[in-house]
């Protein structure tokens, strides 16, 4: 089954960005045996001074609306609820992107269902 995952990362290597503060999402397409980078989507951060604007939050979610999950370093509870209401798993995992993808591919169970 083919699906997309978004990663909040400033360097393309590590999940190191808060959902509301990330300026970009790396998009990776995953199937049962492999993955490939398909692009970077630039984002207007929705978090300003410890609060978010609803319009910017909605735009961030829309930007990744075709993804099954988004991996972030941190995500606030309000933003997480809105992300998950759109059917996207919000997962805090400040790790190397490649390591996350290997776990997704090599897990005997669908790792995205565990979150």
C-alpha positions, 0 to 999 in steps of 0.5 A: 500500500502506497502512502505519504509521510511528512517530517518536520525537519530543518536539515532533511536528516533529523526530525527537529522541528515543532509542528507549529514552528516548522518552515518546511515538511519533507514528504516521503512516499512509502510502500511495503518494501521501499521509500523515496523522497518526493519533495519539500513543502514550505510552510508558514509557521502557525506558532507565534509567541506560544500561541497559534493562529487558526488560519495558519494552523489550517494551512499547515494541516492542508499542506500535509493533508495527503499524508498518513502521518506527520513526524515532529519533534513536538506538537501541542495538544490543540494542534495534535487534535486538529491534525488527527481530526483530519485523519493524520497521525501526529507523532513526536519522534525527534530522531533521524528520518532514515531510522524512522523510515527503516522502523516503519518498513521493517516492523512486523506490525504497522508502526503507524497504528501503534501511535 
